[in-house]
């Protein structure tokens, strides 16, 4: 019987993604999510990854970083969001 191995890192860069599916919630052990160089316009508040430490959403089309980014990822240590369209 095969042993289930937890996925710790997921790189979805360069896929023309418009959103991040909440189906990623199934990856409970995920520590690093890289979705750079896509066309993301938002981050779904339904996405909750308790063990996520690194989130890279750089080079997308985000205009806002919702508060959910900081509450849905309680273990987040590094957020990389350079080269988006976020307005302050």
C-alpha positions as a Python dict, from the first residue, in 0.01 Angstrom:
ca = {
    (1, 'X'): (0, 0, 0),
    (2, 'X'): (129, 346, -88),
    (3, 'X'): (187, 593, 188),
    (4, 'X'): (31, 937, 144),
    (5, 'X'): (300, 1204, 123),
    (6, 'X'): (203, 1561, 219),
    (7, 'X'): (252, 1830, -44),
    (8, 'X'): (455, 2114, 107),
    (9, 'X'): (514, 2332, -200),
    (10, 'X'): (293, 2408, -499),
    (11, 'X'): (412, 2618, -793),
    (12, 'X'): (135, 2726, -1030),
    (13, 'X'): (334, 3002, -1202),
    (14, 'X'): (287, 3090, -1568),
    (15, 'X'): (-54, 2926, -1612),
    (16, 'X'): (-275, 3227, -1697),
    (17, 'X'): (-476, 3162, -1379),
    (18, 'X'): (-748, 3418, -1308),
    (19, 'X'): (-816, 3287, -958),
    (20, 'X'): (-685, 3046, -697),
    (21, 'X'): (-929, 2762, -643),
    (22, 'X'): (-1048, 2693, -288),
    (23, 'X'): (-991, 2328, -381),
    (24, 'X'): (-633, 2393, -269),
    (25, 'X'): (-771, 2381, 86),
    (26, 'X'): (-736, 2004, 49),
    (27, 'X'): (-359, 2053, 67),
    (28, 'X'): (-362, 2101, 444),
    (29, 'X'): (17, 2058, 478),
    (30, 'X'): (99, 2321, 214),
    (31, 'X'): (368, 2561, 335),
    (32, 'X'): (457, 2744, 13),
    (33, 'X'): (222, 2854, -266),
    (34, 'X'): (369, 3022, -572),
    (35, 'X'): (125, 3168, -824),
    (36, 'X'): (344, 3435, -981),
    (37, 'X'): (316, 3546, -1342),
    (38, 'X'): (-53, 3470, -1388),
    (39, 'X'): (-349, 3706, -1433),
    (40, 'X'): (-493, 3692, -1081),
    (41, 'X'): (-728, 3979, -1001),
    (42, 'X'): (-823, 3862, -652),
    (43, 'X'): (-757, 3607, -381),
    (44, 'X'): (-1065, 3409, -282),
    (45, 'X'): (-1157, 3451, 86),
    (46, 'X'): (-1264, 3083, 85),
    (47, 'X'): (-899, 2984, 48),
    (48, 'X'): (-781, 2889, 397),
    (49, 'X'): (-439, 2730, 442),
    (50, 'X'): (-346, 2716, 809),
    (51, 'X'): (13, 2599, 751),
    (52, 'X'): (100, 2830, 462),
    (53, 'X'): (420, 3023, 538),
    (54, 'X'): (507, 3171, 197),
    (55, 'X'): (265, 3313, -58),
    (56, 'X'): (402, 3455, -383),
    (57, 'X'): (142, 3637, -593),
    (58, 'X'): (389, 3865, -771),
    (59, 'X'): (347, 3970, -1134),
    (60, 'X'): (-33, 3942, -1145),
    (61, 'X'): (-318, 4192, -1177),
    (62, 'X'): (-419, 4223, -813),
    (63, 'X'): (-566, 4563, -726),
    (64, 'X'): (-619, 4493, -356),
    (65, 'X'): (-484, 4261, -90),
    (66, 'X'): (-791, 4165, 112),
    (67, 'X'): (-778, 4130, 489),
    (68, 'X'): (-851, 3760, 435),
    (69, 'X'): (-491, 3718, 318),
    (70, 'X'): (-380, 3789, 671),
    (71, 'X'): (-654, 3595, 853),
    (72, 'X'): (-687, 3292, 623),
    (73, 'X'): (-317, 3215, 647),
    (74, 'X'): (-231, 3238, 1019),
    (75, 'X'): (119, 3092, 970),
    (76, 'X'): (209, 3332, 687),
    (77, 'X'): (562, 3466, 729),
    (78, 'X'): (632, 3603, 384),
    (79, 'X'): (395, 3761, 132),
    (80, 'X'): (546, 3850, -204),
    (81, 'X'): (312, 4073, -404),
    (82, 'X'): (543, 4287, -616),
    (83, 'X'): (447, 4406, -964),
    (84, 'X'): (70, 4408, -922),
    (85, 'X'): (-175, 4697, -950),
    (86, 'X'): (-241, 4743, -577),
    (87, 'X'): (-337, 5098, -487),
    (88, 'X'): (-279, 5243, -145),
}
